[in-house]
Amino acid sequence: MAATGATTGGSFNHGLRVAIRQSGLTLETIQRRLSDRGLAVGRSTLSYWQNGHRSPTGPESIEVVRALEAILGVADGALYNRINDDAPPVGPEAFDVVATGQRIDNLLAEVGCQDKFAAMAIVSCSDFAEIGPDGSLVSVRTFYTLKALVDSDRYPAIHGGEAGGDPRLIDLEMVSGARLGRIRRDAAANVVVCEMVFDRVIRRGEFHVLHYTATDANTIPTTSAYVFLTAPRSLTTIDVGFHPDCLPVNLEEFERHRDTGPDRFVLPRTLGGDRRVNVVRERPRRGTIGLRWQYA
C-alpha cells in the first residue's frame, strides 16, 4: 500500500482520522473489533481522539492504539509514534480517557441515549455557574439551543463533579424544554448522566431550547470551569459568579487543543463589580475553553 496521511508525519488525531476514513470502518465497527480483542473502548473516546480533543495516555490507552493500527491496516507505529508523550497531563481533568469514556458510554446506554448526541447539533450553549462561600460549586444553569439532525425525542445531559466527590450529592432539575427521564451515576468518575425527554418529537431541521440546573452538595473547592468542544457550534458562553466570602485570585481565561495538552491561549481576567466573569466564543475552535483561578 502506498504511504498515506495515516502513515506519514503529523499529529495523532490527524493520522487516526485519515486511517479511519481510508479503512471505511465506522466507529461502531472499530469499537466491536476492539472488544473482540478484549479492549473495552467507548465510541466517544474514539471520537475525542480523532477530533484532537484528547490524546491517549496511560498503558491501557497505548494498548488500544497498538490494536487500532492492526484493525485499520496501517504500519506498526504509524499511530503510536505520533503520540506526544512530552506533554504530561494537567489539571483534575487528566484521567484515563479509555476507562472513563467507556463508563460514560455505558451510562448513556443505560438511559437510552447512547447515540443521541449525534441526533442534534448544538447551536449555542450557555453555562452559568455559582461558587459558594467555601469555594465549591453550588450550581450550574445550562441553556441549550439545539437543531435536530434527525427526528429526535430525547437528549442526554452529563454533569461531572470534582474528583473525589459523591455523585449521589449531584442533582439535575429540568426548568423547561423537557422532563427528566432515567438517571444514572458513576462513583468512580463522579459523573451523573440523565435522559431529557421532549414533550414531542423534534423534527429534522427544527430548533429546540433546553434549560436545566445542576446542583452539587459536595463541598470540594473548585478552581476551574470549562467546556469540551468536539463539534462546531455558533456560540458558547461560560459565566461564573463568586460568593463575596471566597473571591478568586490569579483569575485567567484559557484554551487548549485537548484537555490534557498545553495551553494555546491564556488571558488574565478580573471580576466585575457583580463578582462575575465570563468567556464568550463565537464559532469556537474544537478543544477546551474555560476559566481557572486560585483562592487566597
ABEGO torsion letter per residue (X at the ends): XBBBAAABBEBAAAAAAAAAAAAGBBAAAAAAAAAAAGBBBBAAAAAAAAAGABBBBEAAAAAAAAAAAAAAGBBBGAAAAABBAABBBBEAABBBAAAAAAAAAAAAAAAGAAAAAAABBBABBBBBBBBBAAGBBABBBBBBBBBBABBBABBBBBBBBBBGBBAAABBBBBABGBBBBBBBBBAAAGBBBBBBBBABBBBBGBBBBBBBBBBBABABBBABBBBBBABBBABBBBBBBBBAABBBBGBBBBBBABAABBBABBBBBBBBAAGBBBBBBBGBBBEBBBBBBBBX
